[in-house]
Amino acid sequence: MIERRAGVRIDPARLDFELGRRGISPRQFAELSGVNETTLSRARHGYRVRESTLRHIVAAMLRIPTMPGAELLLS
């Protein structure tokens, strides 16, 4: 029997990049997305999260507009 790991891993660098593009802090994003701050912090450090958490994060990313030109300043 193959053991499966629960959850999905979000690319931490990409998550931080997308927060930066939107000019929003992780704390603000957690509040707007409905994701617990601790859970968001774990995702930002490479830990797996539930698929439902991923859905909340994606939905919030789609609602929050990016700042034009912000990607020019982010690495």
C-alpha positions in Angstrom: 0.0 0.0 0.0 1.3 3.5 -0.9 1.2 6.0 1.8 0.0 9.5 0.7 0.9 12.7 2.3 -2.1 14.9 3.1 -2.3 18.4 1.7 -0.4 20.4 -0.9 2.8 22.3 -0.8 2.7 26.0 -1.9 5.9 27.5 -3.3 6.9 29.8 -0.4 9.0 32.2 -2.6 6.1 32.5 -5.1 3.6 33.1 -2.3 5.8 35.9 -0.8 6.3 37.3 -4.3 2.5 37.5 -4.9 1.9 39.1 -1.5 4.6 41.7 -2.5 3.0 42.3 -5.9 -0.2 43.2 -4.1 1.5 45.3 -1.4 -0.1 43.4 1.4 1.4 42.0 4.6 1.0 38.3 5.5 -1.1 39.4 8.5 -3.5 41.5 6.3 -3.7 38.7 3.7 -4.5 36.1 6.4 -7.4 38.3 7.6 -8.7 39.0 4.0 -8.4 35.4 2.9 -9.9 33.8 6.0 -6.8 31.7 6.6 -5.4 31.5 10.1 -2.1 33.4 10.4 -0.3 30.4 11.7 -1.5 28.3 8.7 -0.4 31.0 6.3 3.0 31.2 8.1 3.4 27.5 7.7 2.6 27.7 4.0 5.2 30.5 3.7 7.8 28.2 5.2 7.1 25.3 2.9 4.8 23.1 5.0 1.9 21.4 3.4 -1.6 22.9 3.8 -5.1 21.5 3.1 -6.6 21.9 -0.3 -9.3 24.0 1.2 -6.6 26.4 2.5 -5.2 26.6 -1.0 -8.6 27.4 -2.4 -9.0 30.3 0.1 -5.5 31.6 -0.7 -6.2 31.5 -4.5 -9.6 33.1 -4.2 -8.1 36.0 -2.1 -5.2 36.4 -4.6 -7.8 36.8 -7.4 -9.7 39.4 -5.4 -6.8 41.6 -4.5 -5.4 43.6 -7.4 -1.7 43.8 -8.0 0.2 47.1 -7.8 1.4 48.1 -11.3 5.2 47.9 -11.5 5.7 46.2 -8.1 7.3 43.2 -9.8 10.1 45.4 -11.0 11.2 45.9 -7.4 10.7 42.4 -6.1 13.3 39.6 -6.5 
